[in-house]
């Protein structure tokens, strides 16, 4: 099986998505546009399953995952995309409402980071989300449901239960 060349080129910044947008352009969007547009996240953070929302979005397979992990430019661009979305979420609490579509985006980001080997970024994001969840669940009407948090925990690999790979790989 050969890797998805179009997705690799998009993540490397050399080719546009299905709508003609380059990753560098999307990362530069203002927060309002990131909130309003719904068909970019599947390209920015691809998964192994098709998107029911964006059927034109690419899907990761084993060959594409290996190719992404082997390309420093693709990984650097994924890190930049993650940092942009982290700034987006830190800038506002608009997404901290039950059932908000950003909860699905967050799950996607966590999964993609793990699939592409960006475990440190996934860990950082999950720890930040965990702190917000702890604050929210103390409220009478939390903005993040236990169900959303469980999806995030699963997507992140639950770093509170499973140590990061470096710790697991150490032999006494």
DSSP file (Angstrom, degrees, kcal/mol; ACC not computed):
  #  RESIDUE AA STRUCTURE BP1 BP2  ACC     N-H-->O    O-->H-N    N-H-->O    O-->H-N    TCO  KAPPA ALPHA  PHI   PSI    X-CA   Y-CA   Z-CA
    1    1 A X              0   0    0      0, 0.0     2,-0.3     0, 0.0    60,-0.0   0.000 360.0 360.0 360.0 131.5    0.0    0.0    0.0
    2    2 A X        -     0   0    0      1,-0.1    62,-0.2    61,-0.0    61,-0.1  -0.687 360.0-100.2 -96.4 151.2    1.4    3.4   -0.9
    3    3 A X        -     0   0    0     -2,-0.3     2,-1.2    60,-0.3     3,-0.1  -0.222  41.7 -93.9 -67.1 158.8    0.9    6.5    1.2
    4    4 A X     >  -     0   0    0      1,-0.2     4,-2.3    55,-0.1     5,-0.2  -0.618  40.7-168.3 -74.0  97.9   -1.7    9.1    0.4
    5    5 A X  H  > S+     0   0    0     -2,-1.2     4,-2.7     1,-0.2     5,-0.2   0.863  81.5  55.0 -61.0 -39.2    0.5   11.5   -1.6
    6    6 A X  H  > S+     0   0    0      1,-0.2     4,-2.1     2,-0.2    -1,-0.2   0.913 110.6  45.0 -64.8 -41.6   -2.1   14.3   -1.6
    7    7 A X  H  > S+     0   0    0      2,-0.2     4,-2.9     1,-0.2     5,-0.2   0.917 112.5  51.4 -66.8 -43.3   -2.3   14.3    2.2
    8    8 A X  H  X S+     0   0    0     -4,-2.3     4,-2.1     1,-0.2    -2,-0.2   0.925 110.8  48.7 -58.9 -44.8    1.5   14.1    2.6
    9    9 A X  H  X>S+     0   0    0     -4,-2.7     5,-2.4     2,-0.2     6,-1.1   0.896 111.2  50.4 -63.5 -40.0    1.9   17.1    0.2
   10   10 A X  H ><5S+     0   0    0     -4,-2.1     3,-1.2     4,-0.2    13,-0.4   0.948 112.5  45.9 -61.9 -48.2   -0.8   19.1    2.2
   11   11 A X  H 3<5S+     0   0    0     -4,-2.9    66,-0.2     1,-0.3    -1,-0.2   0.798 110.8  53.6 -67.6 -27.7    0.9   18.4    5.5
   12   12 A X  H 3<5S-     0   0    0     -4,-2.1    -1,-0.3    -5,-0.2    -2,-0.2   0.581 115.5-119.0 -79.2  -9.2    4.3   19.3    3.9
   13   13 A X  T <<5S+     0   0    0     -3,-1.2    -3,-0.2    -4,-0.6    -2,-0.1   0.607  87.4 106.3  84.8  12.2    2.8   22.6    2.8
   14   14 A X  S   <S+     0   0    0     -5,-2.4     2,-0.3    -6,-0.2    -4,-0.2   0.502  76.1  37.8-103.2  -4.9    3.3   21.9   -0.9
   15   15 A X  S    S-     0   0    0     -6,-1.1     8,-0.4    -8,-0.1    -2,-0.2  -0.991  77.4-118.1-145.6 149.8   -0.3   21.2   -2.0
   16   16 A X        -     0   0    0     -2,-0.3     6,-0.2     6,-0.1    -6,-0.1  -0.340  28.8-109.7 -83.2 168.4   -3.7   22.6   -1.1
   17   17 A X    >   -     0   0    0      4,-2.5     3,-1.9    -7,-0.1    -1,-0.1  -0.085  54.1 -75.5 -78.4-171.0   -6.7   20.7    0.4
   18   18 A X  T 3  S+     0   0    0      1,-0.3    -1,-0.1     2,-0.1    -2,-0.0   0.656 134.6  51.8 -66.3 -15.0   -9.8   19.9   -1.5
   19   19 A X  T 3  S-     0   0    0      2,-0.2    -1,-0.3    20,-0.1     3,-0.1   0.297 121.7-103.2-103.4   7.3  -10.9   23.5   -1.3
   20   20 A X  S <  S+     0   0    0     -3,-1.9     2,-0.4     1,-0.3    -2,-0.1   0.645  77.2 134.7  83.8  15.3   -7.6   25.0   -2.5
   21   21 A X        -     0   0    0     -6,-0.0    -4,-2.5     4,-0.0    -1,-0.3  -0.812  46.4-141.0-102.3 136.8   -6.3   26.1    0.9
   22   22 A X    >>  -     0   0    0     -2,-0.4     4,-2.0    -6,-0.2     3,-0.5  -0.621  23.7-117.0 -89.8 154.6   -2.8   25.5    2.0
   23   23 A X  H 3> S+     0   0    0    -13,-0.4     4,-2.6    -8,-0.4     5,-0.2   0.888 115.2  56.7 -58.0 -40.9   -2.0   24.5    5.6
   24   24 A X  H 3> S+     0   0    0      1,-0.2     4,-0.9     2,-0.2    -1,-0.2   0.851 106.7  50.5 -61.6 -33.7    0.0   27.7    6.2
   25   25 A X  H <4 S+     0   0    0     -3,-0.5     4,-0.4     2,-0.2     3,-0.4   0.924 110.6  48.0 -68.1 -44.9   -3.1   29.7    5.2
   26   26 A X  H >< S+     0   0    0     -4,-2.0     3,-1.5     1,-0.2    -2,-0.2   0.915 108.3  54.1 -63.6 -42.9   -5.4   27.9    7.5
   27   27 A X  H 3< S+     0   0    0     -4,-2.6    -1,-0.2     1,-0.3    -2,-0.2   0.793 107.6  52.8 -61.5 -27.2   -3.0   28.2   10.4
   28   28 A X  T 3< S+     0   0    0     -4,-0.9    -1,-0.3    -3,-0.4    -2,-0.2   0.510  83.8 117.8 -87.1  -5.2   -3.0   32.0    9.8
   29   29 A X  S <  S-     0   0    0     -3,-1.5     2,-0.1    -4,-0.4    -3,-0.0  -0.248  71.2-109.5 -60.4 148.2   -6.8   32.3    9.9
   30   30 A X    >>  -     0   0    0      1,-0.1     4,-1.9     4,-0.0     3,-0.8  -0.388  33.5-104.4 -70.8 159.9   -8.3   34.5   12.6
   31   31 A X  H 3> S+     0   0    0      1,-0.2     4,-2.2     2,-0.2     5,-0.2   0.860 118.5  60.3 -53.9 -40.1  -10.2   32.7   15.4
   32   32 A X  H 3> S+     0   0    0      1,-0.2     4,-1.9     2,-0.2    -1,-0.2   0.878 106.8  46.0 -59.6 -38.2  -13.6   33.7   14.0
   33   33 A X  H <> S+     0   0    0     -3,-0.8     4,-2.7     2,-0.2    -1,-0.2   0.891 108.7  54.8 -73.4 -38.4  -12.8   31.9   10.8
   34   34 A X  H  < S+     0   0    0     -4,-1.9    -2,-0.2     1,-0.2    -1,-0.2   0.886 113.1  44.4 -59.3 -36.9  -11.5   28.8   12.6
   35   35 A X  H  < S+     0   0    0     -4,-2.2    -2,-0.2    -5,-0.2    -1,-0.2   0.883 117.0  44.1 -72.6 -39.4  -14.8   28.7   14.4
   36   36 A X  H  < S+     0   0    0     -4,-1.9     2,-0.4    -5,-0.2    -2,-0.2   0.848 100.9  70.6 -79.6 -37.0  -17.0   29.4   11.4
   37   37 A X     <  +     0   0    0     -4,-2.7     4,-0.1    -5,-0.1     3,-0.1  -0.683  54.2 179.9 -89.4 134.5  -15.5   27.0    8.8
   38   38 A X        +     0   0    0     -2,-0.4     4,-0.2     1,-0.1    -1,-0.1   0.411  64.2  68.1-116.6   1.5  -16.0   23.3    9.4
   39   39 A X  S    S+     0   0    0      1,-0.1     4,-0.2     2,-0.1    -1,-0.1   0.251  84.9  68.2-110.6  15.1  -14.3   21.5    6.6
   40   40 A X  S >> S+     0   0    0     -3,-0.1     4,-2.3    -6,-0.1     3,-1.3   0.774  81.3  70.9 -98.0 -30.9  -10.6   22.2    7.4
   41   41 A X  H 3> S+     0   0    0      1,-0.3     4,-2.4     2,-0.2    -2,-0.1   0.795  92.5  58.9 -62.7 -30.7  -10.0   20.2   10.6
   42   42 A X  H 34 S+     0   0    0      1,-0.2    -1,-0.3     2,-0.2     5,-0.2   0.781 111.8  41.0 -70.7 -26.7  -10.2   16.9    8.8
   43   43 A X  H X4 S+     0   0    0     -3,-1.3     3,-0.6    -4,-0.2    -2,-0.2   0.855 115.7  49.4 -83.1 -40.4   -7.3   17.9    6.6
   44   44 A X  H 3< S+     0   0    0     -4,-2.3     2,-0.3     1,-0.3    -2,-0.2   0.865 128.6  21.9 -67.6 -37.0   -5.3   19.5    9.3
   45   45 A X  T 3< S-     0   0    0     -4,-2.4    -1,-0.3    -5,-0.2    67,-0.2  -0.666  85.7-168.7-132.9  76.2   -5.7   16.5   11.7
   46   46 A X    <   -     0   0    0     -3,-0.6     2,-0.2    -2,-0.3    13,-0.1  -0.261   2.5-161.2 -69.5 154.7   -6.5   13.4    9.6
   47   47 A X        -     0   0    0     11,-0.5    13,-3.8     2,-0.3     4,-0.1  -0.690  32.7-105.8-125.1 178.3   -7.7   10.2   11.2
   48   48 A X  S    S+     0   0    0     11,-0.2     2,-0.4    -2,-0.2    11,-0.1   0.533 100.9  64.7 -85.7  -7.7   -7.8    6.5   10.2
   49   49 A X  S    S-     0   0    0     12,-0.0    -2,-0.3     1,-0.0    11,-0.1  -0.900  93.1-102.0-115.9 148.1  -11.6    6.7    9.7
   50   50 A X        -     0   0    0     -2,-0.4     2,-0.5     1,-0.1     5,-0.1  -0.271  35.7-114.7 -64.1 150.8  -13.5    8.7    7.1
   51   51 A X        -     0   0    0      3,-0.5     6,-0.2     6,-0.2    -1,-0.1  -0.760  14.3-158.5 -87.2 125.3  -15.2   11.9    8.2
   52   52 A X  S    S+     0   0    0     -2,-0.5     3,-0.3     1,-0.2    -1,-0.1   0.744  96.2  49.6 -71.3 -20.7  -19.0   11.8    8.0
   53   53 A X  S    S+     0   0    0      1,-0.2     2,-0.4   -15,-0.0    -1,-0.2   0.819 121.8  28.5 -84.9 -34.8  -18.9   15.6    7.9
   54   54 A X    >   +     0   0    0      1,-0.1     3,-2.0     3,-0.0    -3,-0.5  -0.749  61.0 177.1-132.7  84.4  -16.3   16.0    5.1
   55   55 A X  T 3  S+     0   0    0     -2,-0.4    -1,-0.1    -3,-0.3    -3,-0.1   0.696  81.1  62.9 -64.0 -17.5  -16.3   13.1    2.7
   56   56 A X  T 3  S+     0   0    0      2,-0.0    -1,-0.3    -6,-0.0     2,-0.1   0.543  81.6 107.2 -81.6  -6.4  -13.6   14.8    0.6
   57   57 A X  S <  S-     0   0    0     -3,-2.0    -6,-0.2    -6,-0.2   -14,-0.1  -0.446  74.9-112.4 -74.8 144.9  -11.2   14.7    3.5
   58   58 A X        -     0   0    0     -2,-0.1   -11,-0.5    -8,-0.1     2,-0.4  -0.276  23.2-137.8 -73.4 162.4   -8.3   12.2    3.3
   59   59 A X        -     0   0    0    -13,-0.1     2,-0.3   -11,-0.1   -11,-0.2  -0.966  15.2-123.6-122.4 137.5   -8.0    9.2    5.6
   60   60 A X        +     0   0    0    -13,-3.8     2,-0.3    -2,-0.4   -57,-0.0  -0.571  29.7 179.4 -77.4 140.8   -4.8    8.0    7.2
   61   61 A X     >  -     0   0    0     -2,-0.3     4,-2.8   -12,-0.0     5,-0.2  -0.802  47.0 -90.4-127.8 176.7   -3.6    4.4    6.6
   62   62 A X  H  > S+     0   0    0     -2,-0.3     4,-2.4     1,-0.2     5,-0.2   0.887 125.6  49.3 -58.0 -41.8   -0.5    2.6    7.9
   63   63 A X  H  > S+     0   0    0      2,-0.2     4,-2.1     1,-0.2   -60,-0.3   0.893 113.0  46.7 -66.0 -39.3    1.6    3.7    5.0
   64   64 A X  H  > S+     0   0    0      2,-0.2     4,-2.8   -62,-0.2     5,-0.2   0.899 110.9  52.0 -70.7 -39.9    0.6    7.3    5.3
   65   65 A X  H  X S+     0   0    0     -4,-2.8     4,-2.6     1,-0.2    -2,-0.2   0.943 111.3  47.5 -59.6 -47.0    1.2    7.4    9.0
   66   66 A X  H  X S+     0   0    0     -4,-2.4     4,-1.3    -5,-0.2    -2,-0.2   0.900 112.6  49.6 -61.0 -41.0    4.7    6.0    8.5
   67   67 A X  H  < S+     0   0    0     -4,-2.1     4,-0.5     2,-0.2    -2,-0.2   0.915 111.6  47.8 -65.8 -43.0    5.4    8.5    5.8
   68   68 A X  H >< S+     0   0    0     -4,-2.8     3,-1.5     1,-0.2     7,-0.3   0.936 110.6  51.6 -62.3 -46.2    4.2   11.4    7.9
   69   69 A X  H 3< S+     0   0    0     -4,-2.6    -1,-0.2     1,-0.3    -2,-0.2   0.781 109.9  51.2 -61.7 -26.6    6.2   10.2   10.9
   70   70 A X  T 3< S+     0   0    0     -4,-1.3     2,-0.7    -5,-0.2    -1,-0.3   0.494  95.7  79.6 -89.6  -4.2    9.3   10.1    8.6
   71   71 A X    <>  -     0   0    0     -3,-1.5     4,-2.2    -4,-0.5     3,-0.3  -0.880  59.3-164.4-112.9 107.2    9.0   13.6    7.3
   72   72 A X  H  > S+     0   0    0     -2,-0.7     4,-2.7     1,-0.2     5,-0.2   0.846  90.5  54.9 -55.6 -36.9   10.2   16.4    9.5
   73   73 A X  H  > S+     0   0    0      2,-0.2     4,-2.3     1,-0.2    -1,-0.2   0.917 108.5  47.5 -65.8 -42.7    8.4   19.1    7.5
   74   74 A X  H  > S+     0   0    0     -3,-0.3     4,-2.3     2,-0.2    -2,-0.2   0.919 114.1  47.4 -63.8 -43.2    5.0   17.3    7.9
   75   75 A X  H  X S+     0   0    0     -4,-2.2     4,-2.5    -7,-0.3    -2,-0.2   0.906 111.3  50.7 -65.3 -41.3    5.6   16.8   11.6
   76   76 A X  H  X S+     0   0    0     -4,-2.7     4,-2.2    -5,-0.2    -1,-0.2   0.896 111.3  48.7 -63.3 -39.0    6.6   20.5   12.1
   77   77 A X  H  X S+     0   0    0     -4,-2.3     4,-2.4   -66,-0.2    -2,-0.2   0.874 109.9  51.1 -69.7 -36.3    3.5   21.6   10.2
   78   78 A X  H  X S+     0   0    0     -4,-2.3     4,-2.6     2,-0.2    -2,-0.2   0.901 110.1  50.5 -64.1 -40.0    1.3   19.3   12.4
   79   79 A X  H  X S+     0   0    0     -4,-2.5     4,-2.7     2,-0.2    -2,-0.2   0.910 110.6  49.0 -62.8 -41.6    3.0   20.9   15.5
   80   80 A X  H  X S+     0   0    0     -4,-2.2     4,-2.2     2,-0.2    -2,-0.2   0.899 111.0  50.3 -64.4 -40.2    2.2   24.3   14.1
   81   81 A X  H  X S+     0   0    0     -4,-2.4     4,-2.2     2,-0.2    -2,-0.2   0.918 111.4  48.7 -63.2 -43.6   -1.4   23.4   13.4
   82   82 A X  H  X S+     0   0    0     -4,-2.6     4,-2.6     1,-0.2    -2,-0.2   0.937 110.3  50.5 -60.5 -47.3   -1.7   22.0   17.0
   83   83 A X  H  X S+     0   0    0     -4,-2.7     4,-2.2     1,-0.2    -1,-0.2   0.885 109.8  51.7 -60.6 -38.1   -0.2   25.2   18.5
   84   84 A X  H  X S+     0   0    0     -4,-2.2     4,-2.1     2,-0.2    -1,-0.2   0.923 111.5  45.4 -64.9 -43.5   -2.6   27.3   16.5
   85   85 A X  H  X S+     0   0    0     -4,-2.2     4,-2.4     2,-0.2    -2,-0.2   0.862 110.1  55.0 -69.4 -34.3   -5.6   25.3   17.7
   86   86 A X  H  X S+     0   0    0     -4,-2.6     4,-2.4     2,-0.2    -1,-0.2   0.921 108.7  48.0 -63.2 -42.8   -4.3   25.4   21.2
   87   87 A X  H  X S+     0   0    0     -4,-2.2     4,-1.8     2,-0.2    -2,-0.2   0.904 109.5  54.8 -61.7 -40.6   -4.1   29.3   21.0
   88   88 A X  H  X S+     0   0    0     -4,-2.1     4,-0.5     1,-0.2    -2,-0.2   0.930 112.4  41.6 -57.7 -48.0   -7.7   29.2   19.6
   89   89 A X  H >< S+     0   0    0     -4,-2.4     3,-0.6     1,-0.2    -1,-0.2   0.850 114.4  51.0 -72.2 -33.8   -9.0   27.3   22.6
   90   90 A X  H 3< S+     0   0    0     -4,-2.4    -1,-0.2     1,-0.2    -2,-0.2   0.786 102.1  63.1 -71.4 -26.2   -7.0   29.2   25.1
   91   91 A X  H 3< S+     0   0    0     -4,-1.8     2,-0.3    -5,-0.2    -1,-0.2   0.678 113.9  15.8 -74.4 -17.8   -8.3   32.6   23.7
   92   92 A X    <<  -     0   0    0     -3,-0.6     3,-0.2    -4,-0.5    -1,-0.1  -0.990  51.4-145.7-154.5 155.3  -11.9   31.9   24.5
   93   93 A X    >   +     0   0    0     -2,-0.3     3,-2.0     1,-0.1    -4,-0.1   0.215  69.6 111.6-106.2  13.5  -14.2   29.8   26.6
   94   94 A X  T 3  S+     0   0    0      1,-0.3    -1,-0.1    -5,-0.0    -5,-0.1   0.788  75.5  55.7 -56.9 -27.8  -17.0   29.8   23.9
   95   95 A X  T 3  S+     0   0    0     -3,-0.2     2,-1.9     1,-0.2    -1,-0.3   0.543  80.5  93.9 -83.6  -8.4  -16.3   26.1   23.3
   96   96 A X    <   +     0   0    0     -3,-2.0     2,-0.3     3,-0.1    48,-0.2  -0.487  60.9 105.6 -89.1  70.0  -16.9   25.1   27.0
   97   97 A X  S >  S-     0   0    0     -2,-1.9     3,-1.9    46,-0.2    46,-0.2  -0.988  82.2 -90.2-142.6 142.7  -20.5   24.3   26.6
   98   98 A X  T 3  S+     0   0    0     -2,-0.3    46,-0.1     1,-0.3    45,-0.1  -0.265 110.0   9.3 -57.3 134.5  -22.1   20.8   26.5
   99   99 A X  T 3  S+     0   0    0      1,-0.2    -1,-0.3    44,-0.1     5,-0.1   0.546  84.9 160.5  76.6   7.4  -22.3   19.3   23.0
  100  100 A X    X>  -     0   0    0     -3,-1.9     3,-2.1    43,-0.3     4,-0.5  -0.367  48.2-125.7 -63.5 139.7  -20.2   22.1   21.4
  101  101 A X  H >> S+     0   0    0      1,-0.3     4,-1.5     2,-0.2     3,-0.7   0.734 106.0  71.3 -60.1 -22.5  -18.8   20.9   18.0
  102  102 A X  H 3> S+     0   0    0      1,-0.2     4,-2.6     2,-0.2    -1,-0.3   0.752  84.9  67.3 -66.8 -22.1  -15.3   21.8   19.2
  103  103 A X  H <> S+     0   0    0     -3,-2.1     4,-1.8     2,-0.2    -1,-0.2   0.892 102.2  46.8 -64.2 -37.5  -15.4   18.8   21.6
  104  104 A X  H <X S+     0   0    0     -3,-0.7     4,-2.3    -4,-0.5    -2,-0.2   0.892 110.8  52.2 -68.3 -39.6  -15.4   16.6   18.4
  105  105 A X  H  X S+     0   0    0     -4,-1.5     4,-2.8     1,-0.2    -2,-0.2   0.915 107.4  52.4 -60.9 -42.7  -12.5   18.7   17.0
  106  106 A X  H  X S+     0   0    0     -4,-2.6     4,-2.6     2,-0.2     5,-0.2   0.916 108.1  50.4 -61.7 -43.6  -10.5   18.2   20.2
  107  107 A X  H  X S+     0   0    0     -4,-1.8     4,-2.5     1,-0.2    -1,-0.2   0.933 111.4  49.4 -58.6 -45.4  -11.0   14.4   20.0
  108  108 A X  H  X S+     0   0    0     -4,-2.3     4,-2.7     2,-0.2     5,-0.2   0.916 110.4  49.8 -59.9 -46.1   -9.8   14.5   16.4
  109  109 A X  H  X S+     0   0    0     -4,-2.8     4,-2.6     1,-0.2     5,-0.2   0.940 111.7  47.9 -60.9 -48.1   -6.7   16.6   17.3
  110  110 A X  H  X S+     0   0    0     -4,-2.6     4,-2.0     1,-0.2    -2,-0.2   0.928 113.5  47.5 -59.2 -46.6   -5.7   14.3   20.2
  111  111 A X  H  X S+     0   0    0     -4,-2.5     4,-2.9    -5,-0.2    -2,-0.2   0.934 112.7  48.5 -60.7 -47.1   -6.1   11.2   18.0
  112  112 A X  H  X S+     0   0    0     -4,-2.7     4,-2.3     1,-0.2     6,-0.3   0.909 109.0  52.7 -62.4 -43.1   -4.2   12.6   15.1
  113  113 A X  H  <>S+     0   0    0     -4,-2.6     5,-2.6    -5,-0.2    -1,-0.2   0.919 113.1  44.6 -58.9 -43.3   -1.3   13.7   17.4
  114  114 A X  H ><5S+     0   0    0     -4,-2.0     3,-1.5    -5,-0.2    -2,-0.2   0.934 112.0  51.7 -66.8 -46.0   -1.0   10.2   18.8
  115  115 A X  H 3<5S+     0   0    0     -4,-2.9    -2,-0.2     1,-0.3    -1,-0.2   0.865 111.7  47.0 -59.0 -36.9   -1.3    8.5   15.4
  116  116 A X  T 3<5S-     0   0    0     -4,-2.3    -1,-0.3    -5,-0.2    -2,-0.2   0.346 120.3-105.5 -91.9   7.2    1.5   10.7   14.0
  117  117 A X  T < 5S+     0   0    0     -3,-1.5     2,-1.4    -4,-0.2     3,-0.3   0.572  79.4 131.6  85.8   9.2    3.8   10.2   16.9
  118  118 A X     >< +     0   0    0     -5,-2.6     4,-2.1    -6,-0.3     3,-0.2  -0.411  19.9 149.0 -91.3  60.0    3.4   13.6   18.5
  119  119 A X  H  >  +     0   0    0     -2,-1.4     4,-2.8     1,-0.2    -1,-0.2   0.844  64.7  57.2 -64.1 -36.5    2.8   12.1   21.9
  120  120 A X  H  > S+     0   0    0     -3,-0.3     4,-2.5     1,-0.2    -1,-0.2   0.905 109.2  46.2 -63.3 -39.8    4.3   15.1   23.8
  121  121 A X  H  > S+     0   0    0      2,-0.2     4,-2.6     1,-0.2    -1,-0.2   0.908 112.6  49.8 -68.6 -41.6    1.9   17.5   22.2
  122  122 A X  H  X S+     0   0    0     -4,-2.1     4,-2.7     2,-0.2    -2,-0.2   0.908 112.1  48.8 -61.9 -41.5   -1.1   15.1   22.9
  123  123 A X  H  X S+     0   0    0     -4,-2.8     4,-2.6     2,-0.2     5,-0.2   0.933 111.5  48.9 -63.5 -46.8    0.0   14.8   26.5
  124  124 A X  H  X S+     0   0    0     -4,-2.5     4,-2.0     2,-0.2    -2,-0.2   0.930 114.1  45.7 -58.7 -47.1    0.3   18.6   26.8
  125  125 A X  H  X S+     0   0    0     -4,-2.6     4,-2.7     1,-0.2    -2,-0.2   0.924 113.2  49.1 -64.1 -45.9   -3.1   19.2   25.3
  126  126 A X  H  X S+     0   0    0     -4,-2.7     4,-2.7     1,-0.2    -1,-0.2   0.893 109.9  51.4 -63.7 -39.5   -4.8   16.5   27.4
  127  127 A X  H  X S+     0   0    0     -4,-2.6     4,-1.8     2,-0.2    -1,-0.2   0.903 111.4  47.7 -63.9 -40.1   -3.2   17.8   30.6
  128  128 A X  H  X S+     0   0    0     -4,-2.0     4,-1.7    -5,-0.2    -2,-0.2   0.929 113.8  47.2 -65.2 -45.2   -4.5   21.3   29.8
  129  129 A X  H  X S+     0   0    0     -4,-2.7     4,-2.8     1,-0.2    -2,-0.2   0.884 108.3  56.5 -62.9 -38.5   -8.0   19.9   29.0
  130  130 A X  H  X S+     0   0    0     -4,-2.7     4,-2.5     1,-0.2    -1,-0.2   0.896 105.2  50.9 -61.0 -41.2   -8.0   17.8   32.2
  131  131 A X  H  X S+     0   0    0     -4,-1.8     4,-1.7     2,-0.2    -1,-0.2   0.907 112.1  46.8 -64.0 -41.3   -7.4   20.9   34.3
  132  132 A X  H  X S+     0   0    0     -4,-1.7     4,-2.6     2,-0.2    -2,-0.2   0.917 111.1  52.2 -66.0 -42.4  -10.3   22.7   32.6
  133  133 A X  H  X S+     0   0    0     -4,-2.8     4,-3.0     1,-0.2     5,-0.2   0.911 106.0  54.0 -60.9 -42.5  -12.5   19.6   33.0
  134  134 A X  H  X S+     0   0    0     -4,-2.5     4,-0.6     1,-0.2    -1,-0.2   0.904 111.4  45.5 -59.7 -41.3  -11.7   19.4   36.7
  135  135 A X  H >< S+     0   0    0     -4,-1.7     3,-0.7     1,-0.2     4,-0.3   0.920 115.0  48.5 -65.3 -43.8  -12.8   23.1   37.1
  136  136 A X  H >< S+     0   0    0     -4,-2.6     3,-1.9     1,-0.2    -2,-0.2   0.885 104.0  57.4 -66.7 -40.8  -16.0   22.5   35.0
  137  137 A X  H 3< S+     0   0    0     -4,-3.0    -1,-0.2     1,-0.3    -2,-0.2   0.669  98.3  62.5 -71.4 -12.5  -17.1   19.3   36.8
  138  138 A X  T << S+     0   0    0     -3,-0.7    -1,-0.3    -4,-0.6    -2,-0.2   0.588  90.1  89.7 -81.5 -10.9  -17.2   21.2   40.1
  139  139 A X  S X  S-     0   0    0     -3,-1.9     3,-0.6    -4,-0.3    -3,-0.0  -0.498  86.9-121.0 -85.6 155.1  -19.9   23.5   38.7
  140  140 A X  T 3  S+     0   0    0      1,-0.3     2,-0.4    -2,-0.2    -1,-0.1   0.866 112.2  26.7 -61.5 -35.3  -23.7   22.8   38.9
  141  141 A X  T 3  S-     0   0    0     -5,-0.1    -1,-0.3   -43,-0.0   -43,-0.1  -0.739  89.5-156.1-127.3  82.4  -23.9   22.8   35.0
  142  142 A X    <   -     0   0    0     -3,-0.6   -44,-0.3    -2,-0.4    -5,-0.1  -0.265  13.8-144.4 -64.2 144.6  -20.5   21.8   33.7
  143  143 A X  S    S+     0   0    0    -46,-0.2     2,-0.5     1,-0.1   -43,-0.3   0.593  90.2  54.7 -83.1 -12.1  -19.5   23.0   30.2
  144  144 A X  S    S-     0   0    0    -48,-0.2    -1,-0.1   -11,-0.1   -46,-0.1  -0.986  83.8-142.4-122.9 120.9  -17.6   19.8   29.5
  145  145 A X     >  -     0   0    0     -2,-0.5     4,-2.2   -48,-0.1     5,-0.2  -0.379  22.0-116.8 -79.8 159.2  -19.6   16.6   30.0
  146  146 A X  H  > S+     0   0    0      1,-0.2     4,-2.3     2,-0.2     5,-0.2   0.857 117.2  57.5 -59.9 -34.9  -18.1   13.4   31.4
  147  147 A X  H  > S+     0   0    0      2,-0.2     4,-1.9     1,-0.2    -1,-0.2   0.931 106.2  47.0 -63.8 -46.6  -18.8   11.8   28.1
  148  148 A X  H  > S+     0   0    0      1,-0.2     4,-2.2     2,-0.2    -2,-0.2   0.931 112.4  50.7 -59.8 -44.5  -16.7   14.3   26.2
  149  149 A X  H  X S+     0   0    0     -4,-2.2     4,-3.0     1,-0.2    -1,-0.2   0.879 107.2  53.3 -64.0 -36.8  -13.9   14.0   28.6
  150  150 A X  H  X S+     0   0    0     -4,-2.3     4,-2.5     2,-0.2    -1,-0.2   0.889 107.4  51.5 -65.0 -38.3  -13.9   10.2   28.3
  151  151 A X  H  X S+     0   0    0     -4,-1.9     4,-2.6     2,-0.2    -2,-0.2   0.928 112.5  46.4 -61.2 -43.6  -13.6   10.6   24.5
  152  152 A X  H  X S+     0   0    0     -4,-2.2     4,-2.6     2,-0.2     6,-0.3   0.921 110.9  51.9 -64.7 -43.2  -10.6   12.8   25.1
  153  153 A X  H  X>S+     0   0    0     -4,-3.0     5,-1.9     1,-0.2     4,-1.0   0.933 113.0  44.9 -59.0 -46.4   -9.1   10.5   27.6
  154  154 A X  H ><5S+     0   0    0     -4,-2.5     3,-0.6     1,-0.2    -1,-0.2   0.927 113.7  49.3 -64.0 -45.2   -9.4    7.6   25.2
  155  155 A X  H 3<5S+     0   0    0     -4,-2.6    -1,-0.2     1,-0.2    -2,-0.2   0.860 113.0  47.7 -62.6 -36.4   -8.0    9.6   22.2
  156  156 A X  H 3<5S-     0   0    0     -4,-2.6    -1,-0.2    -5,-0.2    -2,-0.2   0.641 113.1-116.0 -80.9 -14.5   -5.1   10.8   24.3
  157  157 A X  T <<5 -     0   0    0     -4,-1.0     5,-0.3    -3,-0.6    -3,-0.2   0.592  50.0 -91.7  87.3  10.1   -4.2    7.4   25.6
  158  158 A X    >>< -     0   0    0     -5,-1.9     4,-2.7    -6,-0.3     3,-1.5   0.947  43.6-162.8  45.3  78.7   -5.0    8.4   29.1
  159  159 A X  T 34 S+     0   0    0      1,-0.3     5,-0.2     2,-0.2    -1,-0.1   0.642  83.7  66.6 -65.8 -15.5   -1.6    9.6   30.3
  160  160 A X  T 34 S+     0   0    0      1,-0.1    -1,-0.3     3,-0.1     3,-0.1   0.775 115.0  28.0 -76.6 -23.6   -2.6    9.4   33.9
  161  161 A X  T <4 S+     0   0    0     -3,-1.5     2,-0.6     1,-0.2    -2,-0.2   0.809 123.9  47.6-100.5 -42.2   -3.0    5.6   33.7
  162  162 A X  S  < S-     0   0    0     -4,-2.7    -1,-0.2    -5,-0.3     3,-0.1  -0.898  84.9-132.0-105.0 120.7   -0.5    4.8   30.9
  163  163 A X        -     0   0    0     -2,-0.6     5,-0.1     1,-0.1    -3,-0.1  -0.269  38.3 -85.6 -65.5 157.5    3.0    6.4   31.3
  164  164 A X    >>  -     0   0    0     -5,-0.2     4,-1.8     1,-0.1     3,-0.9  -0.222  45.6-102.8 -59.5 156.4    4.5    8.1   28.3
  165  165 A X  H 3> S+     0   0    0      1,-0.3     4,-2.3     2,-0.2     5,-0.2   0.833 119.8  59.2 -52.5 -38.4    6.4    5.8   25.9
  166  166 A X  H 3> S+     0   0    0      1,-0.2     4,-0.6     2,-0.2    -1,-0.3   0.906 108.0  45.5 -59.9 -41.3    9.8    6.9   27.2
  167  167 A X  H X4 S+     0   0    0     -3,-0.9     3,-0.6     1,-0.2    -1,-0.2   0.885 113.3  49.7 -69.5 -38.8    8.9    5.8   30.7
  168  168 A X  H 3< S+     0   0    0     -4,-1.8    -2,-0.2     1,-0.2    -1,-0.2   0.835 108.0  54.8 -67.5 -32.4    7.5    2.5   29.5
  169  169 A X  H 3< S+     0   0    0     -4,-2.3     2,-0.3    -5,-0.2    -1,-0.2   0.616  82.2 104.6 -81.5 -11.6   10.6    1.8   27.4
  170  170 A X    <<  -     0   0    0     -4,-0.6     2,-0.4    -3,-0.6    -3,-0.0  -0.526  58.3-155.2 -73.0 132.6   13.1    2.1   30.2
  171  171 A X              0   0    0     -2,-0.3    -2,-0.1     1,-0.1    -3,-0.0  -0.881 360.0 360.0-107.6 139.4   14.4   -1.2   31.4
  172  172 A X              0   0    0     -2,-0.4    -1,-0.1     0, 0.0    -2,-0.0   0.509 360.0 360.0 -68.2 360.0   15.8   -1.6   35.0
